[in-house]
Amino acid sequence: MIESHSAQPNTAKSLTIGVFDSGFGGLTVLRALLPLIPDAHYIFLGDTARLPYGSKSRETVARYAVSSAKFLQAQGADLLVIACNTATALALPDIQQALPIPVIGVVEPGAHAALTTSSFPDGPNHVLVLATVATVQSHAYTHALNALGLEASEKACPLLVPLVEEGWTNHPVTDDVLKIYLTEALAAAPATRTLLLGCTHYPLIEPAIHRTLDAIGHPLTIIDSADAAARATAALVAQQFPDRSSDAKPTCTFYATDSIEKFQRLGSNFLGQPVAEVNLIDLGG
């Protein structure tokens, strides 16, 4: 179990990794990071006061994301992970330009992970991306996958995030909704071999997705973009911070811009362990 730290400046010599999301879905990225980079101090920020990002303009999302990223850098982050598909899709270049530290998002790692499943003996691989409306409208995953030579289609699934946040990860209603979404998407792209989860909420319903695919007789290789982003981050850390000192046990400081009680309650489900303390901050409008 990670140790929670209060909102104090980090004075340890070990690597400090900032993780940013518009809410708490990005905790699935942190959950995947912990065993891969166990000797780091993590600072997680959920910009819960200004979500949902998906209903905002690109300029507004960029402004919010850059201010959040600068806050994490000011807290001592040596590297930043944008654990938010919308912020990655709409604002990653802005964040990278604004910060002097390495910044990694979730889209490119997910696309590269899908590339590893691209060879099939009986035909080309087609990648289906399940994501929120905002991420689909950005076409960020399609652009990233096409750049790697992969065909792609995207399916917006607006009901899935509220179902996950309701705690209905293993519920007949969620199975029914998944069946509708997947049946529609696969009818439009029957050559699909790989399913890319383009939302950090979706790892919590991966068992339900497997179950639904089995029920409709169309099994797919599933790529979790949260896990892919964590693995890409671990590779980047090994490359750019080879001489970091090791504390052997991860520590974490949590920040949210609103609703810290909700963050603790729902965040524990996403992280897979209790979120003991969340610090409330105000980043403005």
ABEGO torsion letter per residue (X at the ends): XBBBBBBBBBABABBBBBBBBABAAAAAAAAAAAAABAABBBBBBBBAAAOBAAABBAAAAAAAAAAAAAAAAAAGBABBBBABAAAAAAAAAAAAAABABBBBBAAAAAAAAAAAAABBAAEBBBBBBBBBAAAAAAGAAAAAAAAAGBBBBBBBBAAAAAAAAAGBABBAAAAAAAAAAAAAAAAABAABABBBBABAAAAAAAAAAAAAAAAAGBBBBBBBAAAAAAAAAAAAAAAABAABBBAGBBBBBBBBABGAAAAAAAAAAAAGBBBABBBBBBAEX
